[in-house]
Every structure is written in C-alpha cells, then in structure tokens.
C-alpha cells in the first residue's frame, strides 16, 4: 500500500474464492459467511486497520465444489481501490519561466532587460541591437 492520507478512501472489492467465505484484513474481520458469488462484495476499509507497505488479506471458507466437470475455480481474490483527493489547484504560467517580447525602434543601441521577484536575486540581460534595412511591403489600394 502506498502512503495514504485521512482524506483518502480505501475500498476492497472481493471475489468468491471459497464457500461461505470470511474476509480478514490484517486480522480484522470485514465480512463473514459471504455466499458464493454474492453480488455486493465491496467493503470500505477503515484507516485504523491498514498501513503503508505490506498488509495481510485472508479469506477463510470451504473449498468450492465444481458444479460442472469443466468448471475452473476462481483464483482472483479481488482488488483494492484507493481514492485520493486531487491536489490544490494552482496557476503556473510557463512552469515558472518567463517570456518577454520586445519591439525594436529600428535604431542600434543597447537593450537592457531587468527582472526581479520577491525572494529571488535581481537579474539583468543586455542585448546589443543593430540597425536593419526594412524590406519593402506590398500594400493594397
């Protein structure tokens, strides 16, 4: 079992692997005399009887007798479901990174970008800009 919180819900969905079976988790009786193929074999497990790591699941009952010669007894004891609440939603833009878009004035010079935030060291980035010749553009009349 993974580590679970008080808000988590743990369910055990059992299957019939014995006649009149009794179901135990870590020595605690969950159900007794469950009939073969009973329709509702789901149990909410109290957090007090389970722990992170290895837990014991035991089924006690009489061996199945085959109804037909070709019947194969069920060997699947069931499954455990853990429902945990989702983490608190939070907004995170660019995964903590920043994106900056700058527009040139079409003149050469030095572009200085400064960034600061609470709890972080101030940073500065200097970019040398160069003059460019503008490409001709088509305009519609």
C-alpha positions, 0 to 999 in steps of 0.5 A: 500500500502506498502512503495514504492520507485521512482524506483518502478512501480505501475500498476492497472489492472481493471475489468468491474464492471459497464457500461461505467465505470470511474476509480478514484484513490484517486480522480484522474481520470485514465480512463473514459467511459471504455466499458464493458469488454474492453480488455486493462484495465491496467493503470500505476499509477503515484507516485504523486497520491498514498501513503503508507497505505490506498488509495481510488479506485472508479469506477463510471458507470451504473449498468450492465444489465444481458444479460442472466437470469443466468448471475452473475455480476462481483464483482472483481474490479481488482488488483494492481501490484507493481514492485520493483527493486531487491536489490544490489547484494552482496557476503556473504560467510557463512552469515558472519561466518567463517570456518577454517580447520586445519591439525594436525602434529600428535604431542600434543601441543597447537593450537592457532587460531587468527582472526581479521577484520577491525572494529571488536575486535581481537579474539583468540581460543586455542585448546589443541591437543593430540597425536593419534595412526594412524590406519593402511591403506590398500594400493594397489600394 
